[in-house]
Amino acid sequence: MHAFLLVLLVIVSLALIVVVLLQSGKSAGLSGAISGGAEQLFGKQKARGMDLVLHRVTIVLAVLFFILTIAITKF
């Protein structure tokens, strides 16, 4: 059981890394990092298409990662 959970954790971890790297950046450079927060906070742009799918897959994989990590520590 422990080995199965560990293998599953490695697969979920690699998938999470790939999905995060596939997401497009919201701003470019240091100036975008400073002013980008205000745009994202007050802007009413919603993610569409592939960005929305990648965002939701990232959330699901992150939740799975935490659940598997807690499950491995219990077993």
C-alpha positions in Angstrom: 0.0 0.0 0.0 2.8 2.4 0.9 4.6 1.7 -2.4 1.5 2.2 -4.4 0.8 5.6 -2.7 4.5 6.6 -3.2 4.4 5.8 -6.9 1.1 7.7 -7.2 2.6 10.7 -5.4 5.5 10.8 -7.8 3.2 10.7 -10.8 1.0 13.4 -9.4 4.0 15.5 -8.5 5.4 15.3 -12.1 2.0 16.1 -13.6 1.7 19.1 -11.3 5.1 20.4 -12.4 4.2 20.0 -16.1 0.8 21.7 -15.7 2.3 24.6 -13.9 5.0 25.0 -16.5 2.4 24.9 -19.3 0.5 27.9 -17.9 1.1 31.2 -19.5 2.6 34.0 -17.5 0.4 36.9 -16.4 3.1 39.6 -16.7 6.5 40.0 -18.1 9.5 41.1 -16.1 9.9 42.9 -12.8 7.7 45.9 -13.8 4.8 43.5 -14.5 5.3 41.9 -11.1 4.8 45.3 -9.4 1.9 46.5 -11.4 0.5 43.1 -12.3 -1.0 42.6 -8.9 -3.3 45.6 -9.1 -4.4 44.5 -12.6 -5.2 41.1 -11.4 -7.0 42.3 -8.3 -9.1 45.0 -9.9 -9.3 43.6 -13.5 -12.3 41.7 -14.5 -10.7 39.4 -17.0 -11.7 35.8 -16.7 -9.6 32.9 -17.9 -10.9 31.3 -21.0 -10.1 28.2 -23.0 -6.9 26.4 -22.2 -5.9 28.7 -19.4 -9.1 27.8 -17.5 -8.6 24.1 -18.0 -4.9 24.3 -16.9 -6.0 26.3 -13.8 -8.6 23.8 -12.8 -6.3 20.8 -13.4 -3.6 22.6 -11.3 -6.1 22.9 -8.4 -7.1 19.2 -8.7 -3.5 18.0 -8.8 -2.5 20.2 -5.9 -5.4 18.8 -3.7 -4.4 15.3 -4.7 -0.8 16.0 -3.9 -1.7 17.1 -0.3 -4.1 14.2 0.2 -1.5 11.7 -0.9 1.2 13.3 1.2 -1.0 13.1 4.3 -2.0 9.5 3.4 1.7 8.4 3.1 2.5 9.9 6.5 -0.4 8.0 8.1 0.5 4.6 6.6 
